[in-house]
Amino acid sequence: MRKTSWSKALLALLLVLLLALAACSGGSEEGEAEGDSGGSDSNKSEDSGKKLYSIDDFSAEKTNEGEAIDGGHLKFGLVTDTAFEGTLNWNFYSGAYDSEVIKWFDEPLLADDENYMYTQDGAATFETSEDGRVFTFTIRDNVNWHDGEPVTAEDWAFSYEVIGHPDYNGVRYGEDFTNVEGMEAYHNGEADSISGIEVVDEKTLKITYKEATPSLLTGGIWPYAMPKHIFEDIPVAKMAESPEVREHPIGFGPFKVETITPGESVVYTKNEDYWQGEPKLDKVTLSVINPTTVVQALETGKVDTVHSFPVDQYPDNAEMSNVEFLGQIDMAYTYIGFKLGTWDKEKKQVKPDPNMKMADVNLRKAMWHAVDNNAVGEQFYNGLRWNATTLIPPSHPEFHDSENPGLAYDPEKAKEILDEAGYEDVNGDGMRENPEGEELVINFASMSGGDTAEPLANYYIQSWKKVGLNVQLLDGRLQEFNTFYDRVGQNGDDDPKVDIFQGAWTVGNDINPDGLYGRDAIFNFPRYASEENDKLLEEGISEASFDVEHRKEVYNEWQKLMVEEIPVFPTLYRSELVPVNNRVQNYSIAFNWYGRHEISVTQEEPMKAE
């Protein structure tokens, strides 16, 4: 009998049990974070009898079985309940789904290792000056765009010129670019070129940075080129919506885009001129797969693999006979964010507002204490997501402060904090008013997607209600992915109706959190800023922070600050699980994997589940 995802009725029952479990447990001791293990040492939850899993039991590399055939067609599933946006260029994309589409046909010029450090193994190599401020890059001679034109130093420089242009309307411009000499003058329209970028010859690019920082070697260099011969006559303000981005994008990756069905699918064919060698597959088809039908798609062979498998569906499908499950700690966390201001489009920085509904840190602290994320991780995800404590996840073990417990689940403490801060039940209806005696209704934005999305949002709402807070789902419904991020401000337009929101972040190779929590980061959706935050973020990329121990101390202090000020609080760290059909060889989900050209299959069609 086929095992499918849980029914909504069962999840509703699970929500009731979870609330009961949380009520019985009362509170947990501080310091229960599970660190790098990603699961429990025990195989059972003593409270619920549920089987728990550990990410330690999975491998990121596919086991090869059988002999590969020549050519073949891989079927790849993009698991989402919405269409992908279709902004298919590294300079302009903003959503994770578009990123998955782009990875098949384009790639960075620089490769990195398991410690997220740039290596000499990519499409370009590099040298640095003694003071660490000047990087000289050399693009390999056999790196060509899909139309046959060589990838040049001018293409790489052009990418910087587009992002730094005054008319650029994407989300990439930030600290990684302002650190380039002359970039701010160019961005402000005070110069026609970027003084710190020099095209030495066709394949050699020199970039001079204002400051040498440890981030430059771990993700702080923009490694993507843009084909100048295609885009140079398109106004920068119109590039993101152009056919060259939306309909027929090109790259220099192992596969070429053949056709696009907007928001639904992409067909790729192999790039015989790929710089690492001709791909073994002839064709790849990417299709959107709804989370509710992903199991059926895998079992029937509609897809060979997916970009990410809903971990809540793993326990019912762990023994799926035609796939091997790969897994690793994800470079991500889910979180609850609080709106503390707006985005100033003119200054391109956050604008904190002390009059925002969620401006009182006591209210935010109480809301963190009110939720039991240990129970959420066990009951909804069988240990494959687990209680998060700080905003640097254990995917970066050198900088994740495993000794910082965050705030423990303690609803009685939450009530005490609210009482002392003046949030009282004036009307006797069980719901608290604000300290001015006015009605307090907190609008909560949360995304749709998968069977757990609604019961999980309801769990948080009910947990807050138990401490007297009237939290209501924004518009009475979950928000579709793209709509959600538009409303929380990915384009700088913060919907004033949103008070709090549940989101998720994938962090970059570089642990520097400035891109999410810096004053000039548009992805700083809570719109939080403080002098201490500015100071720590700056110190984290200072010359002194080339000393790893010093940088670790700085980011431990930053993690502590975020637990104290709570612009957001992390809820769950995550496992990444990916099932791969048994016919597929040479597949990996490792973050530093650049081997899509090596993927092969052992038979013409995917194996079906028995």
ROKOL-155420 format. One record per residue (C-alpha): y, z, x. Coordinates in steps of 0.2 Angstrom, whole numbers, padded with zeros to 4 digits, always signed. Each point is the difference from the previous one (the first is absolute). Layout:
N
YZX ...
This chain:
610
+0000+0000+0000 +0017-0005+0007 +0011+0015+0005 +0018-0003-0005 +0016+0010+0000 +0002+0016-0010 +0006-0002-0018 +0017+0006-0006 -0009+0013-0011 -0009+0007+0015 +0016+0000+0010 +0009+0009-0014 -0014+0013+0001 +0002+0001+0019 +0018+0004-0003 -0004+0015-0011 -0012+0006+0012 +0012-0002+0015 +0013+0010-0009 -0012+0013-0004 -0006+0001+0018 +0018+0001+0006 +0003+0014-0012 -0015+0010+0005 +0003-0002+0019 +0018+0008-0001 +0005-0005+0017 -0006-0005+0017 +0003+0007+0017 +0012-0009+0011 -0007-0010+0014 -0014-0008-0010 +0004-0018+0006 -0015-0009+0005 +0008-0009+0014 -0009-0015+0007 -0017+0002-0008 +0006-0008-0017 -0013+0010-0009 -0009+0016-0002 -0013+0007+0012 -0010+0004-0015 -0009-0014-0010 +0004+0010-0017 +0015+0007-0008 -0004+0018-0004 +0012+0000-0015 -0006-0016-0008 -0017-0005+0007 +0007-0017+0004 -0007-0009+0015 +0014-0002+0013 +0000-0013+0013 +0008-0001+0018 +0009-0014+0008 -0009+0005+0016 -0016-0008-0007 +0007-0018-0001 +0003-0013+0014 +0015-0012+0001 -0012-0014+0006 -0012-0011-0010 -0018+0000+0005 -0006-0018+0003 -0016-0005-0008 -0008-0017+0002 +0006-0016+0008 +0016-0008-0004 +0002-0017-0008 +0012-0013+0006 +0016+0001-0011 +0000+0009-0016 +0012+0006-0013 +0005+0018-0001 +0006+0007-0017 +0013+0014+0002 +0006+0012-0014 +0018+0007-0001 -0003+0015-0011 +0015+0003-0012 +0004+0000-0018 +0015-0010+0003 +0005-0017+0007 +0005+0000+0019 +0018-0004+0001 -0002-0015+0012 +0013+0003+0013 -0011-0007+0014 +0010+0002+0016 +0001+0015+0011 +0019+0001+0000 +0001+0001-0019 -0015+0008-0007 +0001+0018-0007 -0017+0003-0009 -0017+0004+0008 -0008-0013-0011 +0010-0014+0008 -0004+0007+0017 -0018-0003-0004 +0003-0018-0005 +0010-0003+0016 -0013+0008+0012 -0012-0015-0002 +0013-0013+0005 +0012+0008+0012 +0000+0014+0012 +0010+0010+0013 +0003-0007+0017 -0004+0017+0008 -0017+0008-0002 -0003+0019+0001 -0014+0012+0004 -0008+0015-0009 +0014+0011+0005 +0013-0013-0008 +0007-0004+0018 +0004-0018+0003 -0012-0009+0012 +0000-0017+0009 -0014-0007-0011 +0011-0008-0013 +0008-0017-0002 +0014+0006+0011 +0000+0011+0016 +0014+0010+0006 +0009+0009+0015 +0012+0014+0000 +0014+0004+0011 +0000+0016+0010 +0012+0009-0012 -0010-0005-0015 +0014-0009-0008 -0004-0019+0003 -0016-0008-0006 -0005-0017+0005 -0012-0009-0011 -0011-0015+0004 -0008-0009-0014 -0017-0008+0004 +0001-0019+0002 -0014-0003-0013 +0009+0009-0014 +0005-0013-0013 +0006+0000-0018 -0011-0007-0013 +0010-0016-0001 -0003-0003+0019 +0016+0006+0007 +0000+0012+0014 +0005+0019-0004 +0015+0002+0011 +0012+0013+0007 +0013-0008-0012 -0011+0004-0015 -0002+0018+0005 +0019+0002+0004 +0003-0009-0017 -0010+0013-0009 +0012+0013+0007 +0015-0010-0005 -0006-0002-0018 -0003+0019-0002 +0016+0004+0009 +0011-0013-0010 +0013+0007-0011 -0007-0009-0015 -0018+0007+0003 -0007+0007-0017 -0016+0007+0006 -0006+0017+0005 -0003-0001+0018 +0017+0003+0008 +0001+0017+0007 -0002+0011+0016 -0012-0012+0009 +0013-0014-0001 +0016+0010+0002 -0007+0006+0017 +0001-0018+0006 +0016-0003+0010 +0013-0009-0010 -0010+0000-0016 +0013+0011-0009 +0014-0011+0005 -0010-0016-0006 -0005+0009-0016 +0018+0005-0004 +0006-0018+0002 +0010+0004+0016 -0011-0011+0012 -0009-0017-0003 -0015+0005+0010 -0010+0016+0006 +0005+0004+0018 -0016+0009+0003 -0011-0014-0004 -0002-0014+0013 -0012-0015-0001 -0004-0003+0018 -0011-0016-0003 -0011-0007-0014 -0013+0014+0001 +0010+0015+0008 +0011+0012-0010 +0010+0014+0008 +0006+0015-0011 +0011+0013+0006 +0001+0017-0010 +0014+0012+0000 -0012+0014+0003 -0018+0002+0007 -0010+0009-0013 -0019+0004-0001 +0000-0009-0016 +0003-0017+0009 -0018+0000+0006 -0008+0006-0017 +0007-0011-0013 +0019+0000+0003 +0000-0018+0005 +0001-0013-0014 -0015-0011+0005 +0001-0014-0013 +0007-0017+0004 +0007-0012-0014 -0001-0019+0001 +0018-0005+0004 -0003-0018-0003 -0005+0004-0018 +0013+0013-0004 +0016-0004+0010 +0008-0011-0014 -0004+0013-0014 +0014+0013-0003 -0006+0017+0005 +0004+0007-0018 -0011-0013-0008 -0015+0001+0012 -0010+0013-0009 -0001-0010-0016 -0002-0017+0009 -0016-0011-0002 -0003+0003+0019 -0003+0018-0004 -0007-0001-0018 -0010-0016-0001 -0005-0006+0017 +0002+0013+0014 -0006-0004+0017 -0005+0012+0015 -0010-0002+0015 -0015+0011-0005 -0018-0005-0002 +0001-0008-0017 +0013-0011-0009 +0006+0001-0018 -0007-0014-0010 +0005+0005-0018 +0008+0014-0008 -0001+0005-0018 +0015+0012-0002 -0005+0018-0001 -0018-0004-0002 -0009-0009+0014 +0002-0009+0017 -0012-0012+0008 +0000-0001+0019 -0009-0012+0011 -0004+0003+0019 +0013-0004+0013 -0009-0010+0013 +0014+0002+0012 +0000+0019-0001 +0005+0008+0017 -0016+0011+0001 -0012-0014-0004 -0005-0010-0015 -0005+0012-0015 -0018+0001-0004 +0003-0001-0019 +0006-0016-0008 +0009+0008-0015 +0006+0017-0007 +0005+0002-0018 +0011+0016-0005 +0000+0005-0018 +0008+0014-0010 -0014+0012-0006 +0004+0013-0013 -0005+0018+0005 -0010+0001-0016 -0011-0015+0004 -0001+0002+0019 -0018+0007+0000 -0006-0015-0011 +0009-0012+0011 -0009+0007+0016 -0017+0002-0009 +0000-0018-0007 +0006-0008+0017 +0016-0005-0008 +0008+0007+0016 -0007+0004+0017 +0012+0014+0003 +0016+0008-0005 +0016+0006+0009 -0003+0018-0007 -0013+0007-0011 +0005+0014-0013 -0007+0015+0008 -0002+0009-0017 -0013-0014-0004 -0010+0003+0016 -0012+0014-0006 -0007-0011-0014 -0002-0014+0011 -0005+0007+0017 -0017-0008-0001 +0006-0018-0004 -0014-0010+0008 +0009-0016+0005 +0014+0008+0010 +0004+0012+0015 +0014+0012-0003 +0012+0001+0015 +0012+0014+0001 +0014+0009+0010 +0014+0012-0002 +0014-0010-0007 +0018-0001+0007 +0007+0006-0016 +0003+0014-0012 +0005+0002-0018 +0015+0011-0005 +0011+0007-0013 +0019-0005+0003 +0016+0007-0006 +0015-0010-0004 +0014+0009+0010 +0013-0014+0001 +0002-0019-0001 +0001-0015+0012 +0018-0005+0006 -0002-0019+0001 +0017-0002+0009 -0004+0012+0014 -0019-0004-0001 -0005+0018+0001 -0005+0014-0012 +0013+0010-0010 -0006+0018-0004 +0007+0007-0016 +0000+0019-0001 +0001-0001-0019 -0016-0009-0002 -0013+0008-0012 -0012+0003+0014 +0013+0006+0013 -0006+0018-0001 -0013+0003+0014 -0007+0014-0010 -0005-0011-0014 -0008-0012+0012 -0009+0014+0009 -0007+0007-0017 -0006-0017-0005 -0010-0002+0016 -0008+0018-0002 -0005-0005-0018 -0012-0014+0005 -0018+0002+0007 -0003-0015+0011 -0016+0008+0007 -0007-0001-0017 +0007-0018-0003 -0008-0006+0016 -0017+0007-0005 +0000-0003-0019 +0008-0018+0000 -0005-0006+0017 -0016+0010+0005 +0008+0005+0016 +0005-0018+0006 +0018+0005-0003 +0005+0018+0005 +0015+0012-0001 +0015-0006+0010 +0011+0012+0009 +0013-0010+0010 +0008-0017+0001 -0009-0005+0015 -0018-0004-0005 -0016+0003+0011 -0002-0018+0004 +0012+0005+0014 -0009+0015+0006 +0011+0002+0015 +0016+0003-0011 -0008+0007-0016 +0004+0019+0000 -0017+0006-0006 +0006+0018+0001 +0014-0003-0013 -0008+0005-0016 +0014-0007-0011 +0002+0010-0016 -0015+0007-0008 -0005-0001-0018 +0007+0015-0009 +0006-0002-0017 +0005+0019-0002 +0011-0003+0016 +0007-0015-0009 +0005+0010-0015 +0007+0014+0011 +0011-0013+0010 +0006-0008-0017 +0004+0017-0007 +0010+0005+0015 +0010-0016+0001 +0005+0002-0018 -0011-0013-0009 -0004+0011-0016 -0008-0003-0017 +0016+0002-0010 -0007-0007-0017 -0017+0009+0001 -0009-0017-0001 -0009+0002+0017 +0011-0013+0008 +0013+0006+0013 +0019-0005-0001 +0010-0003+0016 +0010+0014+0008 +0015-0006-0011 -0010+0003-0016 -0002-0018-0004 -0016-0010-0005 -0010-0005+0015 -0010-0016-0002 -0007-0008+0016 -0005-0018-0001 -0015-0004+0010 -0003-0018+0006 -0018-0004+0005 -0010-0016+0003 -0014-0008-0010 -0015-0006+0009 -0019+0006-0002 -0008+0012-0011 +0007+0015+0008 +0019-0004-0001 +0003+0006-0017 -0011+0016+0000 +0007+0004+0017 +0018-0002-0006 -0004+0011-0015 -0008+0013+0011 +0017+0002+0010 +0010+0001-0017 -0012+0013-0007 +0001+0010+0016 +0019+0000+0000 +0000+0005-0019 -0011+0015+0004 +0014+0007+0010 +0013-0004-0013 +0007-0017+0005 +0002-0014-0012 -0006-0015+0010 -0002-0016-0010 -0007-0017+0005 +0015-0013+0002 +0001-0010-0015 -0016+0008-0006 -0011-0012+0010 -0006-0004+0018 +0010-0013+0010 -0007-0016+0006 +0001-0001+0019 +0014-0011+0003 +0010+0007-0014 -0003+0018+0007 +0007-0004+0017 +0015-0010-0008 +0004+0016-0010 -0001+0012+0015 +0011-0011+0010 -0009-0012+0011 +0015-0012-0002 +0013+0014+0001 +0002+0001-0019 -0006+0018-0005 -0004+0002-0018 +0010+0015-0006 -0014+0004-0012 -0012+0005+0014 +0000+0018+0005 -0016+0001+0009 -0014-0013+0005 -0017-0001+0006 -0002-0013+0014 -0010-0004+0016 +0005-0005+0017 -0009-0009+0014 +0007+0006+0016 +0003-0012+0015 -0008+0000+0017 +0015+0009+0007 +0000+0018-0007 +0019+0000-0001 +0004+0004-0018 +0018-0006+0000 -0005-0016-0009 -0005+0011-0015 +0012+0015+0001 +0014-0006+0011 +0018+0000-0007 +0001-0020+0001 -0018-0003-0006 -0001-0009-0017 -0018+0007-0002 +0008+0018+0000 -0003+0000-0019 +0004+0018-0002 +0017-0004+0008 -0001+0015+0010 +0011+0004+0016 +0005+0015+0010 +0007+0003+0017 -0016+0008+0006 -0010-0014-0006 +0011-0012+0010 -0001+0010+0015 -0019+0001+0001 -0002-0018-0004 +0012-0005+0014 -0009+0012+0012 -0017-0007-0005 +0005-0016+0008 +0010+0007+0015 -0003-0003+0018 -0007+0018+0000 -0013-0005-0012 -0009-0011+0012 -0008+0016+0004 -0013+0000-0014 -0001+0019+0000 +0019+0001-0003 -0001-0013-0014 -0014+0009-0008 +0011+0016-0001 +0014-0010-0007 -0011-0007-0014 -0008+0017-0003 +0018+0006-0003 +0003-0015-0012 -0016+0003-0010 +0006+0018-0002 +0017-0005-0005 -0007-0011-0014 -0011+0014-0006 +0015+0011-0001 +0012-0013-0008 -0013-0010-0010 +0009-0016-0004 -0018-0005-0004 -0017+0009+0002 -0016-0008+0005 -0014+0002-0012 -0015-0009+0007 -0006-0007+0017 -0011-0015-0003 -0016-0009+0005 -0001-0019+0001 -0016-0006-0006 -0005-0019+0000 -0017-0007-0006 -0005-0015+0009 -0014-0012-0006 -0016+0000+0011 +0002-0018+0004 +0016+0003+0009 +0001+0002+0019 +0013+0006+0013 +0011+0009-0013 +0011+0015+0003 +0013+0010-0008 +0006+0008+0016 +0019+0000+0001 +0000-0009+0016 -0012-0013-0005 +0006-0018+0004 -0017-0009-0003 +0001-0009-0016 -0005-0016+0009 -0017+0008+0005 -0005+0003-0018 -0016-0009-0005 -0013+0000-0014 -0019-0002+0000 -0001-0010-0016 +0010-0011-0012 +0003+0013-0014 +0003+0018+0000 -0016+0011-0003 -0001+0008-0017 -0005+0018-0004 -0018+0003-0005 
